[in-house]
Amino acid sequence: MTRRRRSLVVNGLLVVVLLGAGVAGYLVFFGSSGSAQPTAARTAAAANRDVSEVVTASGTVQSSFSAAASFGASGTVTEINVKVGDVVTKGQQLAKLDPTQAQLQVDIAQGNLNAALDKGTGTTALLTAYRQTQLALQQAKDTLASTVLTAPGDGTITSVTGAIGQKVGSSGNTSSSTTTTTTTASGFVVVTDLKNLVLHANVSESDVSKLKADQAATVTVNAMQAQPIQAKVTQVDLTPTTANNVVQYGVTLTLTEPPAGLRPGQSASVEVTVAGATNVLAVPAAAVQTVNGASSVAVLENGAETRKTVEVGVRGDQYVEIKSGLGAGEEVVLPQVTTSTNQNRTGQQQGGQFPGTGTGQRNGGGFTGTGR
């Protein structure tokens, strides 16, 4: 073999060795693609604190009372005594029909009753005739009374759909809509209680069993997030609603001192405190494992993990009450968190540099390059 050929072979081998060493060093420094590197065990000390279990839901502000008032007689509207925004009391006159025809029917019925009395009631036929005229007179009086529309309850006028001169037909006196339904009341006049507002929310089927009357709650209206409102549960529906295979139960909460400007129809979220314990031993919820009804935690003792069975009390989202099986100050092990070196390299490259490109720093994703 000539000297020139030996020189080329040696140089080629040297290049291969150098490349291999470079790749090996890169993998050692940055780790293999996608490998997970566990961090050191994370622990938290069992300590006394307040623990609460909360059920969350979303809902809508509604009035505790809303009713549509409509005339119970036919006729022409001659008076409308209220306008939207007026505050009224139960029984107050709201509007009136022309009573001429209704009054005439009363006069006729009264005359028929007087005539029946003159004939006497000595026989079955006469007694029956007399009672029929009594019934006719009462019906005529009821029709006359229905020409005056009155408020079905205390509240604020939120709608007036009629006008003076309008002819209306008999549709019954009132039709109410309560907070247990989203149906909007409609009628000649609608009266709504704007002072005693409630929240109607929907909770999941897994949480409804935890709710009961008088539980404390905090309501946050989306339009007034800086003004949380205290509330309490007043009603839990017994039958559910199902939409898109999701089963929910309606819950009504009474608002305590609702802020000015709160209106029916506004959306809100609610947190109901279903259980609570004050100044009790507790650990992070992530540290507690429950299998087949038995709960346990891993405790770090002298550098080694030991699993202990514990009795738990109130289960909050962040902390769980420990009734027995653990002492204050004991270090419980939290779930392991792993980091991917591949993700680290991705973040480093997004920082702008691959290794050796000339400007990257070690914490930015690469070695300081030579630029050549």
Stockholm file with secondary structure:
# STOCKHOLM 1.0

chainA/1-372         MTRRRRSLVVNGLLVVVLLGAGVAGYLVFFGSSGSAQPTAARTAAAANRDVSEVVTASGTVQSSFSAAASFGASGTVTEINVKVGDVVTKGQQLAKLDPTQAQLQVDIAQGNLNAALDKGTGTTALLTAYRQTQLALQQAKDTLASTVLTAPGDGTITSVTGAIGQKVGSSGNTSSSTTTTTTTASGFVVVTDLKNLVLHANVSESDVSKLKADQAATVTVNAMQAQPIQAKVTQVDLTPTTANNVVQYGVTLTLTEPPAGLRPGQSASVEVTVAGATNVLAVPAAAVQTVNGASSVAVLENGAETRKTVEVGVRGDQYVEIKSGLGAGEEVVLPQVTTSTNQNRTGQQQGGQFPGTGTGQRNGGGFTGTGR
#=GR chainA/1-372 SS CCHHHHHHHHHHHHHHHHHHHHHHHHHHHHCSTTCEEECCCCEEECEEEEEEEEEEEEEEEEESCEEEECCSSCEEEEEECCCTTCEECTTCEEEEECCHHHHHHHHHHHHHHHHHHHHCSCSHHHHHHHHHHHHHHHHHHHHHHTTEEECSSSEEEEEECCCTTCEECCCCSEEEECTTSCCCCCSSEEEECSSSEEEEEEEETTTGGGCCTTCEEEEEEGGGTTSCEEEEEEEEEEEEEEETTEEEEEEEEEESSCCTTCCTTCEEEEEEEEEEEEEEEEEEGGGCEEETTEEEEEEEETTEEEEEEEEEEEECSSEEEEEESCCTTCEEECCCCEEEHHHHHHHHHHTTCCTTSSSCCGGGTSCCCCCC
#=GC SS_cons         CCHHHHHHHHHHHHHHHHHHHHHHHHHHHHCSTTCEEECCCCEEECEEEEEEEEEEEEEEEEESCEEEECCSSCEEEEEECCCTTCEECTTCEEEEECCHHHHHHHHHHHHHHHHHHHHCSCSHHHHHHHHHHHHHHHHHHHHHHTTEEECSSSEEEEEECCCTTCEECCCCSEEEECTTSCCCCCSSEEEECSSSEEEEEEEETTTGGGCCTTCEEEEEEGGGTTSCEEEEEEEEEEEEEEETTEEEEEEEEEESSCCTTCCTTCEEEEEEEEEEEEEEEEEEGGGCEEETTEEEEEEEETTEEEEEEEEEEEECSSEEEEEESCCTTCEEECCCCEEEHHHHHHHHHHTTCCTTSSSCCGGGTSCCCCCC
//
